[in-house]
Amino acid sequence: MPSLHVLLKKEDINPAHLRDRVVIVLDILFATSTMVHALAEGVDAIWPALDTEDANAVALKIGDCIRSGEYLAEHLPGFSPAFPMLLSREPLRGRKLVYCTTNGTVALRAANGAPFAYVGSLLNGAALVAHIRREHPDASLLIVCSGSVGNFNLEDFYGAGHFVDLFEKQGAYELNDAARGAKLVRRAHDPRTVLMNSRVGLMMQAKGLTNEVEYCAQLDILDVVARLDDAGSLRRVTSP
């Protein structure tokens, strides 16, 4: 029986976790939700960056692009907004995006050693699970919660529970306790309640960005499946 394990924060990743596993990286508020949304809006590819210096170097290498980012939830000067609704005010279709965040893009880069690394959110859960079940039916799975600078994040844990719940409806998996706990939280609470009462959700409401949190709390509204390629860019997978 394949395993389905959840890691509570990106700092827990080691190479042994990535070997022979399909990896899903989550940063519900907001990195992976924003990346999924940007691809749905027509962005050609996304380059996840570790920090501002890395983002600038990548942008110089790939040429004409949008640079978007935040650090500790604060806007990076000279960069486009890092949140989905604000970012989508810019023309995104056909553009390249270099995206730099405190946690989500760092987690995605750390997962680059996996045979297959996907980006997940509440927005695209059903589409991503259907794709993985079709393309990797017998694979063991690892869901990585990005967390926040070494700390547990409630919204990522809830997002992991949504994926565990969806996968278990389509197959049998051996779960670790983090996966079991995430599933129980998902089944006990609705997404809006959890995200709005998370630390990041409360902080965003104080900043007047309630609409960004509410958008990310929607379940399975996008059919985007996005995977890291060998060059380290995130691209939408075309369904057969």
C-alpha positions in Angstrom: 0.0 0.0 0.0 1.4 3.4 -0.9 2.0 5.9 1.9 0.5 9.4 2.2 2.5 11.5 4.6 2.2 15.2 5.7 5.2 17.3 6.8 4.2 20.2 9.1 6.9 22.7 7.8 9.4 23.0 5.0 12.3 22.8 7.4 11.5 19.2 8.0 12.3 18.2 4.4 15.3 16.0 3.9 16.4 14.1 0.7 15.1 10.8 2.0 11.6 12.3 2.1 11.7 13.2 -1.6 13.1 9.9 -2.9 10.6 8.0 -5.0 7.7 10.1 -3.9 5.3 12.5 -5.5 5.4 15.8 -3.6 2.7 18.4 -3.2 3.8 21.8 -1.7 1.2 23.9 0.1 1.3 27.5 1.2 -2.4 28.4 1.3 -1.9 32.0 2.4 -0.6 32.8 -0.1 2.2 31.6 -2.3 0.8 28.4 -3.8 -2.7 29.8 -4.1 -1.3 32.8 -5.9 0.8 30.6 -8.2 -2.2 28.4 -9.1 -4.3 31.6 -9.7 -1.7 33.2 -11.9 -1.5 30.1 -14.1 -5.3 30.0 -14.4 -5.0 33.7 -15.5 -2.7 32.7 -18.3 0.8 33.1 -17.0 3.2 31.0 -19.1 5.6 29.9 -16.4 6.6 30.8 -12.9 10.1 30.8 -11.5 10.0 30.4 -7.6 12.8 32.4 -6.1 14.4 32.2 -2.6 14.8 35.9 -1.9 15.0 39.3 -3.6 18.5 38.8 -4.8 17.7 35.4 -6.3 14.5 36.9 -7.9 16.5 39.7 -9.5 19.1 37.2 -10.8 16.5 34.9 -12.3 14.6 37.9 -13.9 17.9 39.1 -15.5 18.5 35.6 -16.9 15.0 35.0 -18.4 14.4 38.5 -19.7 11.0 40.2 -20.0 8.9 39.1 -16.9 6.9 40.2 -13.9 8.6 40.2 -10.6 6.2 39.6 -7.7 7.0 39.1 -4.0 6.7 39.6 -0.3 8.9 39.1 2.8 7.2 38.6 6.1 3.9 39.6 4.5 5.3 43.0 3.5 5.4 44.2 -0.1 8.9 44.1 -1.8 9.8 47.5 -3.3 9.8 47.4 -7.0 7.9 44.1 -7.2 4.3 43.5 -8.1 1.9 42.4 -5.3 2.3 38.8 -4.1 -1.4 38.1 -3.4 -3.8 36.6 -6.0 -6.4 39.4 -6.4 -3.9 42.2 -6.4 -1.6 40.5 -8.8 -4.4 39.8 -11.2 -4.9 43.5 -11.7 -1.9 43.3 -14.0 -2.0 41.7 -17.5 -0.8 38.2 -16.8 -1.7 36.2 -19.9 1.4 35.1 -21.9 3.8 36.6 -19.3 6.7 35.0 -17.3 6.5 35.4 -13.6 9.4 35.4 -11.1 7.8 35.0 -7.7 9.5 35.4 -4.3 7.9 34.7 -0.9 9.0 34.1 2.6 7.9 30.5 2.7 6.1 28.9 -0.2 8.6 29.5 -2.9 11.4 28.4 -0.6 9.5 25.2 0.1 9.0 24.6 -3.6 12.7 25.0 -4.3 13.5 22.6 -1.5 11.1 20.0 -3.1 12.9 20.2 -6.5 14.8 17.0 -5.8 11.6 14.9 -5.9 10.8 13.0 -9.1 7.6 14.9 -9.4 6.8 18.1 -7.4 3.4 19.8 -7.8 2.0 23.0 -6.3 -1.3 22.7 -4.4 -4.0 24.9 -2.9 -7.6 24.6 -1.8 -8.4 26.2 -5.2 -7.1 23.3 -7.3 -7.3 20.3 -4.9 -9.7 18.1 -6.9 -8.0 18.7 -10.2 -4.5 18.0 -8.8 -5.7 14.8 -7.0 -7.4 13.5 -10.1 -4.2 14.1 -12.2 -2.0 12.4 -9.6 -4.3 9.4 -9.3 -4.3 9.0 -13.1 -0.6 9.6 -13.7 0.9 8.1 -10.5 -1.7 5.6 -9.2 0.7 3.6 -7.1 3.0 6.3 -5.9 3.7 7.2 -2.3 2.8 10.8 -1.6 4.3 13.6 0.5 2.4 16.8 1.3 4.7 19.5 2.5 3.1 22.4 4.5 5.4 25.4 4.0 4.7 26.8 7.5 6.1 30.1 8.5 9.8 30.6 9.2 10.1 27.2 11.0 6.6 27.4 12.6 3.4 25.4 12.1 0.7 27.2 10.1 -3.0 26.3 10.6 -4.1 27.0 7.0 -1.5 24.8 5.5 -2.4 21.9 7.8 -6.1 22.4 6.8 -5.1 22.4 3.2 -3.2 19.1 3.7 -6.3 17.7 5.2 -8.3 18.6 2.1 -5.9 16.7 0.0 -5.8 13.7 2.3 -9.6 13.5 2.3 -9.7 13.7 -1.6 -7.0 11.0 -2.0 -8.6 8.6 0.4 -11.9 8.9 -1.5 -10.0 7.5 -4.6 -7.6 5.0 -3.1 -6.1 3.3 0.0 -3.1 4.9 1.6 -1.0 4.4 4.7 -1.2 7.7 6.6 1.1 9.2 9.2 -0.4 10.9 12.2 0.0 14.4 10.7 -2.1 13.2 7.7 -4.7 11.7 10.1 -4.8 14.9 12.1 -5.1 17.1 9.1 -8.0 15.1 7.7 -9.9 15.3 11.0 -9.5 19.1 11.1 -10.6 19.4 7.5 -13.8 17.3 8.2 -14.6 19.3 11.3 -14.4 22.8 10.0 -15.3 24.8 6.8 -12.4 26.5 5.0 -13.4 30.1 5.5 -13.7 29.7 9.2 -10.2 28.2 9.4 -8.4 30.6 7.1 -10.1 33.7 8.6 -9.1 32.6 12.1 -5.5 31.6 11.3 -2.6 33.9 12.3 -2.0 34.9 8.7 -5.7 35.3 8.0 -6.2 37.6 11.0 -3.1 39.6 9.9 -4.5 40.0 6.4 -7.8 41.2 7.7 -6.1 43.8 9.7 -4.4 45.0 6.5 -7.7 45.3 4.7 -7.1 42.2 2.6 -10.1 40.1 3.7 -11.0 39.4 0.1 -7.6 37.7 -0.5 -8.2 35.3 2.3 -11.8 34.6 1.2 -10.6 33.9 -2.3 -8.1 31.4 -1.1 -10.7 29.6 1.0 -12.7 28.4 -2.0 -12.6 24.7 -2.7 -11.8 23.1 -6.1 -12.7 26.0 -8.3 -9.7 25.9 -10.6 -8.6 23.0 -12.9 -4.9 24.0 -12.8 -2.3 21.3 -12.4 1.2 22.7 -12.1 4.5 20.9 -11.8 8.1 21.9 -11.5 10.1 21.1 -14.6 13.8 20.1 -14.8 14.8 23.7 -15.2 13.1 24.7 -11.9 10.1 26.6 -13.4 6.5 25.8 -12.6 4.3 25.2 -15.6 0.8 24.1 -16.2 0.4 20.4 -17.1 -1.8 19.9 -20.1 -4.5 17.2 -19.6 -4.4 14.3 -22.1 
